[in-house]
Amino acid sequence: MDFCSAQERSSSIGDATGDTTPTRHTVDRGAIRDAIVEFLSIMRDGATIAQIETAVRSRVGEGLGSSSVRSYLNLNTPGVFERISRGRYRLAGSPAIEPAPSWPIVTIDRAILHNADCFDWLRQAEENSVEAVLTDPPYGLVEYTEVEKRKLRAGKGGVWRLPPSFDGSTRSPLPRFTTLSHADLKNIHRFFRELGALLLRVVVPGGNVVVASNPLLAHIVASAMSESGLEMRGTISRLVMTMRGGDRPKNAHKEFDGVSVMPRSQHEPWVVLRKPLEGRVQDNLRKWGTGGFRRISSERPFGDVIRSAPTSTTEKRLAPHPSLKPQDILRQLARGCLPLGTGRILDPFAGSGSTLAACNAIGYESIGIEADAEYFELARSSIPKLARLEVRPRD
């Protein structure tokens, strides 16, 4: 829908809002409109003005005036937007959020595990209810579709690369992200932008959001989740040798024996984001207990490079999930996510429950969401077993 003229779209911030104060930047009013509408189309239960301003600023730049979004909302309410409470808006005509369904739930020590779609769960969750997020999402939305999961479980591959066995050791399957189409990549961006917007509401101010990624897709994750209003805080590199990359050209490996099509991956990037603080870091720490990472010791800060080994055979037997991360890296990340050692960690893509197991092992509370019924049952049995493992982190 279009509710501003072509002339209005290319006006200065002051012209668009009635504020005649000169500004150095010009912001397309249509861009402001599109950013607000897109953000609120995700936030079905609405968002505060501050959340909307953060999301819009991430799209149109820091030149956005503080009054632009407020004026735009006021000028188009009612009609395009509706005010659902003081300082909170949503798109007019948005479907009402239905009461929370009764999905399976189980408590395992300090962990609570839900068998639910995480997007549905996040829409129902209380605002500012978790202190951190640590997760390994289903990249591309391709490898964990029902069709591809059936192929994987039947040993037929599909998008999954099923490597041969060497030296009596069976390698784990890996999704081939190089097979993703342009449309797939756009879906990834849309997926993570929506995820970021939902987490922005559920995570407390200053809360860390740490997302496992890979060198081919980390930039999309960072861009999409930053657009939702989360702050980009860098990456954590897990130093680990994987089977991705390093191969010679397919069907021409002898002719081009000295060529690797792409670098052999020797690290795994974890994207680090944060919900904007309330005030200074010290203020946020006092009020919410968040705003940084827990130091390893008084002399040693939490670092952005962590040495790690591939997931052990023992762990794979306890939790046979194709994307299982080892306890050594998960326990270090989980411990670091809560700077004061208190709060709850959310894993919206729990899988086999390895993140929840890591939290149980170090004495943290956690919440896991897993949509797949088979993986939910796997997590129920594997969380206690993984939590009991003795793990010696690499130095």
C-alpha positions, 0 to 999 in steps of 0.5 A, spaced: 500 500 500 502 507 498 500 512 502 505 518 500 507 521 494 513 521 490 515 528 492 514 526 499 519 520 498 525 524 497 524 529 502 529 530 508 527 527 515 525 534 517 520 535 511 517 528 512 515 529 520 514 537 520 520 538 523 524 544 520 531 543 523 536 542 518 539 535 517 545 532 514 542 526 511 536 525 507 532 519 508 527 516 503 520 517 507 518 510 503 524 507 506 521 509 513 514 506 511 517 500 508 522 498 514 516 499 519 511 495 515 516 490 514 518 489 521 511 490 524 509 484 519 513 480 523 511 482 530 504 480 530 503 482 537 506 489 536 512 492 538 514 498 542 516 505 539 524 504 541 524 497 538 521 500 531 526 505 531 532 501 532 529 496 527 528 502 522 535 505 523 538 498 522 535 499 515 535 506 513 542 508 517 543 512 523 541 519 520 534 517 522 531 523 526 529 521 533 522 523 532 521 521 524 518 514 526 513 517 532 511 522 527 510 517 522 506 512 526 502 518 529 500 520 522 498 513 520 494 511 526 488 509 525 489 506 518 495 503 517 497 502 524 493 501 530 496 503 537 494 497 542 497 500 548 501 506 550 507 506 546 506 500 542 503 499 535 502 493 530 499 493 523 492 494 522 488 488 521 493 484 524 490 477 526 490 476 533 495 472 537 491 465 539 492 462 546 498 458 547 497 451 544 498 445 549 504 442 546 508 437 549 513 439 555 518 436 559 523 438 565 530 435 565 534 437 571 534 445 570 532 444 563 525 445 560 524 442 553 518 444 549 516 440 543 513 446 539 515 450 533 520 456 535 516 461 532 510 460 535 513 459 541 517 465 541 510 469 539 507 467 545 513 468 550 513 473 555 517 479 553 524 480 557 524 473 559 530 470 557 537 472 559 541 469 553 540 465 546 545 460 544 543 456 538 545 452 532 539 453 527 537 449 521 540 453 515 537 454 509 530 451 511 532 446 506 536 440 510 531 440 515 525 439 511 521 433 512 523 431 505 530 432 506 530 429 513 526 422 510 532 422 505 537 423 511 534 418 515 534 413 509 541 414 508 539 417 501 543 423 502 539 429 498 542 435 500 546 432 505 553 430 503 554 422 506 561 421 506 564 415 505 568 411 511 575 411 512 580 407 517 574 404 520 571 411 522 564 413 519 564 421 517 558 425 519 553 427 514 554 435 512 549 439 508 552 442 502 550 449 502 553 450 496 547 447 493 543 453 495 539 457 490 538 464 490 531 463 492 534 459 498 539 464 500 533 470 500 529 465 504 535 464 509 535 472 510 528 472 511 528 467 516 533 470 520 530 477 520 524 474 523 528 470 528 531 476 530 525 480 531 522 475 535 528 474 539 529 482 540 522 482 544 523 475 548 531 477 550 532 482 556 536 488 554 543 486 554 542 479 553 547 475 548 545 472 542 550 467 539 548 463 533 552 457 530 554 459 523 559 457 517 563 461 512 558 461 507 552 464 510 555 467 517 554 474 513 547 473 511 545 471 519 549 477 521 546 482 516 538 479 517 539 479 525 542 486 525 536 488 521 531 486 526 534 491 531 539 486 534 546 489 535 552 486 531 558 484 536 562 480 532 564 473 531 567 467 535 571 462 531 571 455 533 577 452 531 576 445 528 577 442 522 571 440 518 570 436 511 568 442 508 572 445 502 579 443 499 576 438 494 579 438 487 574 440 481 569 435 480 570 430 475 576 433 473 580 432 479 586 429 475 587 434 470 587 440 476 590 436 481 593 442 484 587 446 485 582 446 491 575 449 489 574 453 495 579 453 502 578 447 506 574 450 512 578 450 519 574 454 523 566 455 524 564 462 525 558 463 531 555 470 530 555 474 536 549 479 537 546 483 543 539 486 544 541 494 545 542 496 553 538 500 557 543 505 559 551 504 560 553 497 561 554 497 568 547 500 569 544 494 565 548 489 569 545 491 575 538 491 573 538 485 568 545 481 569 547 482 562 551 486 558 557 482 557 561 475 557 563 472 563 570 472 564 574 465 564 578 468 570 580 474 573 586 474 569 583 472 563 577 475 559 572 471 554 576 470 547 573 470 540 577 464 538 576 457 542 580 451 540 575 445 539 575 438 536 570 434 532 564 431 536 566 425 539 564 418 537 561 417 544 557 423 544 554 421 537 552 415 540 549 418 546 545 423 541 545 421 534 543 428 531 546 430 524 548 437 527 551 435 534 556 440 537 560 437 542 560 439 549 566 442 550 565 448 546 557 448 548 559 448 555 564 454 554 559 458 550 554 457 555 558 459 561 560 465 557 553 468 555 551 469 562 556 475 565 554 474 572 552 466 572 545 467 573 539 467 568 536 462 563 539 460 556 534 459 550 535 454 545 530 455 540 532 449 535 534 444 541 535 438 536 538 433 540 538 437 547 546 438 547 545 446 549 541 444 554 545 438 556 551 443 557 547 448 561 545 442 566 552 440 566 555 447 568 549 449 573 545 454 568 537 454 567 535 453 560 529 452 555 529 448 549 524 448 543 524 443 538 519 442 533 521 435 530 517 429 534 523 424 533 528 429 535 524 431 541 524 424 544 532 424 542 533 430 546 529 427 552 534 421 553 540 424 551 540 430 555 542 427 562 547 422 558 551 428 555 550 432 561 554 427 565 560 426 560 566 429 563 569 434 558 576 437 558 576 444 554 582 445 550 586 450 552 
